């Protein structure tokens, strides 16, 4: 890009047009990848929910232990 000061106005406009086209292509690709990632997460939603249920049950079990210990000491 050190040639910018020597580029003609026409060349600068062409470079800007190419850069904007590349940017649009990159944005489109990013959008497709983000959609694919969301679709993948939705496909695995049931697994996430099962994991959350297991985690919640572990927390409940822990609280039962704490309550029982507290009650046995008081």
C-alpha positions, 0 to 999 in steps of 0.5 A: 500500500506504499504505492497509494500516493502514486496511484491515479484516481482511477486506480484508487477507485478500482482498488476501492471497488475491489476492496468493497467487493471483497468486504461484501464477500467476507461479510457474506461468508461470515454470515453463512458461518454464523448461521451454520454455527447457530444451526449446529447449536440448535441441533444439539439443544437437546444435549445441552438441556440434558446437561443442564438437567444433570447439573441442576440435579447435582446442585439439588443433591449438594443442597440436600447434603448441606441441609442434612449436615446442618440439621444433624449439627443443630 
